[in-house]
Amino acid sequence: MYTGEPAWPFADSEDLMPQLLNGNAPEIPQYLPWEARQFLKTCFARNPDERGSEALRSC
């Protein structure tokens, strides 16, 4: 992603699936600019209504 590092420490999707189903999202580094953090929070929102429109995001 933004950092060039994997967002999750998992090697395969079987380990990743429980994280996603439990509503977890990758940690957003605090050193990112505020706008970038807000953008990623919008992309990772569990509620589709909180994700914004296609015009506002490209995740």
One Martini backbone bead per residue (centre of mass of N, CA, C, O) as a GRO file, in nm:
protein
   59
    1MET     BB    1   0.097   0.035  -0.020
    2TYR     BB    2   0.198   0.334   0.079
    3THR     BB    3   0.471   0.195   0.214
    4GLY     BB    4   0.540  -0.097   0.059
    5GLU     BB    5   0.401  -0.274   0.264
    6PRO     BB    6   0.243  -0.501   0.409
    7ALA     BB    7  -0.063  -0.486   0.578
    8TRP     BB    8  -0.011  -0.792   0.643
    9PRO     BB    9   0.142  -1.083   0.814
   10PHE     BB   10   0.022  -1.274   0.600
   11ALA     BB   11   0.059  -1.542   0.368
   12ASP     BB   12  -0.256  -1.607   0.362
   13SER     BB   13  -0.606  -1.605   0.332
   14GLU     BB   14  -0.674  -1.791   0.579
   15ASP     BB   15  -0.553  -1.580   0.788
   16LEU     BB   16  -0.714  -1.321   0.695
   17MET     BB   17  -1.024  -1.374   0.711
   18PRO     BB   18  -1.080  -1.336   1.021
   19GLN     BB   19  -1.008  -1.038   1.027
   20LEU     BB   20  -1.227  -0.938   0.831
   21LEU     BB   21  -1.479  -1.071   0.977
   22ASN     BB   22  -1.405  -0.894   1.251
   23GLY     BB   23  -1.341  -0.588   1.136
   24ASN     BB   24  -1.058  -0.562   1.054
   25ALA     BB   25  -0.783  -0.339   0.998
   26PRO     BB   26  -0.533  -0.194   0.898
   27GLU     BB   27  -0.286  -0.014   1.004
   28ILE     BB   28  -0.245   0.336   1.036
   29PRO     BB   29  -0.003   0.538   0.999
   30GLN     BB   30   0.084   0.836   1.167
   31TYR     BB   31   0.292   0.955   0.942
   32LEU     BB   32   0.074   1.015   0.776
   33PRO     BB   33  -0.113   1.208   0.630
   34TRP     BB   34  -0.421   1.302   0.708
   35GLU     BB   35  -0.552   1.254   0.430
   36ALA     BB   36  -0.456   0.960   0.404
   37ARG     BB   37  -0.594   0.850   0.657
   38GLN     BB   38  -0.884   0.925   0.576
   39PHE     BB   39  -0.893   0.764   0.317
   40LEU     BB   40  -0.841   0.483   0.446
   41LYS     BB   41  -1.079   0.486   0.641
   42THR     BB   42  -1.288   0.490   0.416
   43CYS     BB   43  -1.203   0.221   0.281
   44PHE     BB   44  -1.230   0.049   0.572
   45ALA     BB   45  -1.516   0.069   0.607
   46ARG     BB   46  -1.774  -0.137   0.700
   47ASN     BB   47  -1.975   0.070   0.623
   48PRO     BB   48  -2.083   0.158   0.316
   49ASP     BB   49  -2.186   0.455   0.391
   50GLU     BB   50  -1.873   0.537   0.488
   51ARG     BB   51  -1.706   0.516   0.200
   52GLY     BB   52  -1.829   0.665  -0.015
   53SER     BB   53  -1.768   0.759  -0.324
   54GLU     BB   54  -1.616   0.704  -0.623
   55ALA     BB   55  -1.518   1.005  -0.650
   56LEU     BB   56  -1.352   0.987  -0.356
   57ARG     BB   57  -1.244   0.701  -0.454
   58SER     BB   58  -0.984   0.415  -0.527
   59CYS     BB   59  -1.016   0.115  -0.364
   0.00000   0.00000   0.00000
